[in-house]
Amino acid sequence: MTDPLWSGRFSKSLAPDLREFSRSLHFDRRLWPQDIQCTQAHAAALERAGILTSEEKEMVDEALASAAASLADGTFQFEEADEDIHSALERFLTHELGETGAKIHAGRSRNDLVVTDLRMWLKSAILDIASGVHGLQQALADQSRAHENVLAPGYTHLQRAQPVLLPHLLLAHCFALARDFERLMDAYRHADMSCLGAAAFAGTSVPLDPAETARDLGFSKVFENAADAVSARDFALVFLSAAAILGVNLSRLGEEIVIWTSTEFGFASLDDAYATGSSIMPQKKNPDVAELARAKSARLTSDLVHLLVVLKGLPLAYNRDLQEDKEPVFDAADCLIGTLPALTGAVETLTFDYGRLDEAARGQTAGATDLAEAMVLQGVPFREAHEAVGKLVARAEALGNDLTDVSEETLAAFHPSLTAGMLQVLDPRISVNARSSHGGTAPDRIAEQLASVEAVLGAQRELLDSLTVPL
């Protein structure tokens, strides 16, 4: 068995149980494309520094291409001594190229290599996730446009509150996702810094040019302090924070879908392709896609807490604890990359029951606020109007009546300003049309919100198209 790359100082082989405990190859092997690219860039830096000849640099490139091909098709031969993907590739180069391969680690530590690999991987993953968020926003915007004038009940405390237009509810989720997109782009900017050249933590005497290496790898920035470069994982925390918040927002959308598609509400129906059945109850059509989106938020939150706790007591600079940075990052990215397309498909194919929505929007007391505001427009103080309408609602409910059935004499008994003519505001269409304040649910305001969302989606698309991560 090949000895570990660091075995020269030791007189004993690593204990088998410690070897297995400390290995990270089973999860960090997915970084192989980034590790190969970083090694190519470092070989170019060594050539510029006179450590490798042009012929040796070409040999390294050819060997790395061979490694990439075998890693891609699954034929790369890992060995028991390979602690991680970085040592596996260096061992491969040394085996293939002898002394030339052994030169590749000059001026480089696994400390600066691993964090640069992770930053590169994360930049690519963030763009995939952001594209998924964009797609979900587009689905919500398309549904809003398709159902632009459909009435729906609005809720607070999960109690019917006021009638709204259906797009008012759909666009609320869309605007939340727009902020998630912004947080992801912030995480991208934090990850966009090369750390190659920092070496273990104090820099190197080898005359490398980290700025040129950063440009070779597609990074916009290079580290300023080598100790910070190898030990900082705040870029991963920024991503995990954005991921956790996104997970919560996806969970809330999932909860809405669960409620809307329930038999009790019946406002919407999932397409058969995005629903599941019961193993025992043949009539069931379950919203598993929404329920799983809801549950994933717990994993995303725990991924953030995981890394926060790992980092909170670490001294400078690199510590092996930092090996624990990758699994929560990978897990969070995998959760979101899996969740977003499924939830987007469910939203795209969601159908709405206009009759059930309209009936619920015309609830017996849904226009109570409008009636109180009509009194305010007649000069009645709001608290006085609120109390009078509240008592009127209680009376109507006790009698099993709708507010529209209340006689003029009864109205006057509760407040002299209440007249039968005011009851027209109880019509949900009139109520919706009246809510024309900024951000309100009136048709003109919904049109403005749709236009705003479409402008945001256009800007997002341009940004995503402008950002590329070399692989």
Secondary structure, DSSP 8 states (H G I E B T S, - for coil): ----TTGGG-SS---HHHHHHH--HHHHGGGHHHHHHHHHHHHHHHHHTTSS-HHHHHHHHHHHHHHHHHHHHT-----TT--SHHHHHHHHHHHHHTHHHHGGGTT--HHHHHHHHHHHHHHHHHHHHHHHHHHHHHHHHHHHHHTTT-EEEEEETTEEEEEEEHHHHHHHHHHHHHHHHHHHHHHHHHH-EE-TT-TTTT--SS---HHHHHHHTT-SEE-S-HHHHHH--HHHHHHHHHHHHHHHHHHHHHHHHHHHTSTTT-SEE--GGG-B--SS-TT--B-HHHHHHHHHHHHHHHHHHHHHHHHTT--SS--GGGGGGHHHHHHHHHHHHHHHHHHHHHHHT-EE-HHHHHHHHT-TTTTHHHHHHHHHTTT--HHHHHHHHHHHHHHHHHHT--GGG--HHHHHHH-TT--GGGGGGGSHHHHHHH--STT-SSHHHHHHHHHHHHHHHHHHHHHHHH-----
